[in-house]
Amino acid sequence: MFYVTYIFNHSLLYDIQFVIFNFNFNLNFFKHSNIIT
């Protein structure tokens, strides 16, 4: 049981980091595309 909750928490943290990374990447891309155009 502890192992399952550990895996779940770990994957949840990983998903949150992935979402934040994608958000930052898209934000930077949007800024650069605005500068270019």
Biopython code that builds the backbone (N, CA, C, O; Angstrom):
import numpy as np
from Bio.PDB.StructureBuilder import StructureBuilder

atoms = [
    (1, "MET", "N", (0.845, -1.202, 0.000)),
    (1, "MET", "CA", (0.000, 0.000, 0.000)),
    (1, "MET", "C", (0.882, 1.254, 0.000)),
    (1, "MET", "O", (0.653, 2.197, -0.758)),
    (2, "PHE", "N", (1.860, 1.236, 0.843)),
    (2, "PHE", "CA", (2.766, 2.383, 0.894)),
    (2, "PHE", "C", (3.486, 2.566, -0.443)),
    (2, "PHE", "O", (3.709, 3.689, -0.895)),
    (3, "TYR", "N", (3.840, 1.451, -1.060)),
    (3, "TYR", "CA", (4.548, 1.500, -2.337)),
    (3, "TYR", "C", (3.661, 2.118, -3.418)),
    (3, "TYR", "O", (4.125, 2.918, -4.230)),
    (4, "VAL", "N", (2.397, 1.744, -3.421)),
    (4, "VAL", "CA", (1.462, 2.264, -4.418)),
    (4, "VAL", "C", (1.268, 3.771, -4.236)),
    (4, "VAL", "O", (1.266, 4.516, -5.215)),
    (5, "THR", "N", (1.108, 4.216, -3.009)),
    (5, "THR", "CA", (0.927, 5.648, -2.773)),
    (5, "THR", "C", (2.201, 6.412, -3.128)),
    (5, "THR", "O", (2.137, 7.545, -3.605)),
    (6, "TYR", "N", (3.359, 5.788, -2.892)),
    (6, "TYR", "CA", (4.612, 6.443, -3.247)),
    (6, "TYR", "C", (4.699, 6.626, -4.765)),
    (6, "TYR", "O", (5.067, 7.700, -5.240)),
    (7, "ILE", "N", (4.364, 5.590, -5.518)),
    (7, "ILE", "CA", (4.384, 5.677, -6.982)),
    (7, "ILE", "C", (3.391, 6.733, -7.461)),
    (7, "ILE", "O", (3.687, 7.514, -8.366)),
    (8, "PHE", "N", (2.227, 6.745, -6.853)),
    (8, "PHE", "CA", (1.201, 7.715, -7.257)),
    (8, "PHE", "C", (1.667, 9.140, -6.992)),
    (8, "PHE", "O", (1.532, 10.010, -7.851)),
    (9, "ASN", "N", (2.212, 9.378, -5.814)),
    (9, "ASN", "CA", (2.689, 10.724, -5.493)),
    (9, "ASN", "C", (3.838, 11.128, -6.404)),
    (9, "ASN", "O", (3.925, 12.274, -6.845)),
    (10, "HIS", "N", (4.705, 10.185, -6.676)),
    (10, "HIS", "CA", (5.851, 10.497, -7.524)),
    (10, "HIS", "C", (5.391, 10.856, -8.935)),
    (10, "HIS", "O", (5.868, 11.828, -9.520)),
    (11, "SER", "N", (4.477, 10.079, -9.470)),
    (11, "SER", "CA", (3.987, 10.363, -10.820)),
    (11, "SER", "C", (3.202, 11.668, -10.846)),
    (11, "SER", "O", (3.246, 12.404, -11.831)),
    (12, "LEU", "N", (2.484, 11.954, -9.766)),
    (12, "LEU", "CA", (1.723, 13.201, -9.703)),
    (12, "LEU", "C", (2.677, 14.390, -9.713)),
    (12, "LEU", "O", (2.443, 15.366, -10.425)),
    (13, "LEU", "N", (3.739, 14.315, -8.937)),
    (13, "LEU", "CA", (4.727, 15.387, -8.943)),
    (13, "LEU", "C", (5.372, 15.520, -10.320)),
    (13, "LEU", "O", (5.626, 16.627, -10.795)),
    (14, "TYR", "N", (5.630, 14.387, -10.948)),
    (14, "TYR", "CA", (6.241, 14.419, -12.270)),
    (14, "TYR", "C", (5.303, 15.085, -13.279)),
    (14, "TYR", "O", (5.742, 15.879, -14.111)),
    (15, "ASP", "N", (4.022, 14.760, -13.201)),
    (15, "ASP", "CA", (3.044, 15.368, -14.113)),
    (15, "ASP", "C", (2.959, 16.872, -13.899)),
    (15, "ASP", "O", (2.860, 17.637, -14.859)),
    (16, "ILE", "N", (2.997, 17.295, -12.641)),
    (16, "ILE", "CA", (2.928, 18.729, -12.358)),
    (16, "ILE", "C", (4.159, 19.437, -12.924)),
    (16, "ILE", "O", (4.048, 20.510, -13.517)),
    (17, "GLN", "N", (5.320, 18.836, -12.741)),
    (17, "GLN", "CA", (6.540, 19.437, -13.285)),
    (17, "GLN", "C", (6.475, 19.508, -14.799)),
    (17, "GLN", "O", (6.913, 20.487, -15.404)),
    (18, "PHE", "N", (5.924, 18.457, -15.413)),
    (18, "PHE", "CA", (5.819, 18.421, -16.875)),
    (18, "PHE", "C", (4.888, 19.519, -17.375)),
    (18, "PHE", "O", (5.179, 20.179, -18.373)),
    (19, "VAL", "N", (3.775, 19.712, -16.686)),
    (19, "VAL", "CA", (2.815, 20.753, -17.078)),
    (19, "VAL", "C", (3.447, 22.133, -16.927)),
    (19, "VAL", "O", (3.297, 22.988, -17.800)),
    (20, "ILE", "N", (4.155, 22.348, -15.819)),
    (20, "ILE", "CA", (4.807, 23.649, -15.609)),
    (20, "ILE", "C", (5.873, 23.887, -16.680)),
    (20, "ILE", "O", (6.013, 24.998, -17.191)),
    (21, "PHE", "N", (6.619, 22.836, -17.013)),
    (21, "PHE", "CA", (7.652, 22.969, -18.041)),
    (21, "PHE", "C", (7.024, 23.320, -19.391)),
    (21, "PHE", "O", (7.515, 24.205, -20.092)),
    (22, "ASN", "N", (5.955, 22.638, -19.752)),
    (22, "ASN", "CA", (5.288, 22.925, -21.024)),
    (22, "ASN", "C", (4.707, 24.333, -21.031)),
    (22, "ASN", "O", (4.741, 25.017, -22.054)),
    (23, "PHE", "N", (4.181, 24.761, -19.905)),
    (23, "PHE", "CA", (3.621, 26.108, -19.823)),
    (23, "PHE", "C", (4.713, 27.157, -20.033)),
    (23, "PHE", "O", (4.518, 28.123, -20.772)),
    (24, "ASN", "N", (5.851, 26.966, -19.388)),
    (24, "ASN", "CA", (6.963, 27.905, -19.551)),
    (24, "ASN", "C", (7.488, 27.890, -20.973)),
    (24, "ASN", "O", (7.815, 28.935, -21.536)),
    (25, "PHE", "N", (7.567, 26.688, -21.556)),
    (25, "PHE", "CA", (8.061, 26.570, -22.927)),
    (25, "PHE", "C", (7.130, 27.279, -23.896)),
    (25, "PHE", "O", (7.591, 28.005, -24.777)),
    (26, "ASN", "N", (5.842, 27.082, -23.747)),
    (26, "ASN", "CA", (4.869, 27.740, -24.622)),
    (26, "ASN", "C", (4.892, 29.249, -24.425)),
    (26, "ASN", "O", (4.738, 30.005, -25.385)),
    (27, "LEU", "N", (5.083, 29.686, -23.194)),
    (27, "LEU", "CA", (5.125, 31.113, -22.917)),
    (27, "LEU", "C", (6.344, 31.743, -23.594)),
    (27, "LEU", "O", (6.244, 32.817, -24.188)),
    (28, "ASN", "N", (7.489, 31.074, -23.502)),
    (28, "ASN", "CA", (8.691, 31.590, -24.161)),
    (28, "ASN", "C", (8.537, 31.588, -25.668)),
    (28, "ASN", "O", (8.953, 32.532, -26.341)),
    (29, "PHE", "N", (7.948, 30.544, -26.195)),
    (29, "PHE", "CA", (7.737, 30.470, -27.644)),
    (29, "PHE", "C", (6.810, 31.591, -28.106)),
    (29, "PHE", "O", (7.027, 32.195, -29.156)),
    (30, "PHE", "N", (5.783, 31.859, -27.317)),
    (30, "PHE", "CA", (4.847, 32.930, -27.660)),
    (30, "PHE", "C", (5.544, 34.286, -27.641)),
    (30, "PHE", "O", (5.306, 35.118, -28.516)),
    (31, "LYS", "N", (6.391, 34.510, -26.665)),
    (31, "LYS", "CA", (7.135, 35.768, -26.597)),
    (31, "LYS", "C", (8.041, 35.926, -27.815)),
    (31, "LYS", "O", (8.079, 36.987, -28.437)),
    (32, "HIS", "N", (8.769, 34.859, -28.149)),
    (32, "HIS", "CA", (9.685, 34.936, -29.285)),
    (32, "HIS", "C", (8.930, 35.139, -30.592)),
    (32, "HIS", "O", (9.369, 35.897, -31.458)),
    (33, "SER", "N", (7.813, 34.471, -30.731)),
    (33, "SER", "CA", (7.031, 34.641, -31.963)),
    (33, "SER", "C", (6.465, 36.055, -32.046)),
    (33, "SER", "O", (6.318, 36.599, -33.140)),
    (34, "ASN", "N", (6.150, 36.648, -30.911)),
    (34, "ASN", "CA", (5.675, 38.026, -30.926)),
    (34, "ASN", "C", (6.809, 38.985, -31.303)),
    (34, "ASN", "O", (6.598, 39.970, -32.010)),
    (35, "ILE", "N", (7.994, 38.680, -30.825)),
    (35, "ILE", "CA", (9.139, 39.536, -31.156)),
    (35, "ILE", "C", (9.452, 39.437, -32.639)),
    (35, "ILE", "O", (9.779, 40.437, -33.278)),
    (36, "ILE", "N", (9.353, 38.230, -33.187)),
    (36, "ILE", "CA", (9.676, 38.014, -34.602)),
    (36, "ILE", "C", (8.664, 38.734, -35.491)),
    (36, "ILE", "O", (9.048, 39.400, -36.452)),
    (37, "THR", "N", (7.400, 38.608, -35.184)),
    (37, "THR", "CA", (6.379, 39.202, -36.058)),
    (37, "THR", "C", (6.235, 40.698, -35.834)),
    (37, "THR", "O", (5.418, 41.345, -36.490)),
]
sb = StructureBuilder()
sb.init_structure("model")
sb.init_model(0)
sb.init_chain("A")
sb.init_seg("    ")
for serial, (resi, resn, name, xyz) in enumerate(atoms, 1):
    if name == "N":
        sb.init_residue(resn, " ", resi, " ")
    sb.init_atom(name, np.array(xyz, "f"), 0.0, 1.0, " ", f" {name:<3s}", serial, name[0])
structure = sb.get_structure()
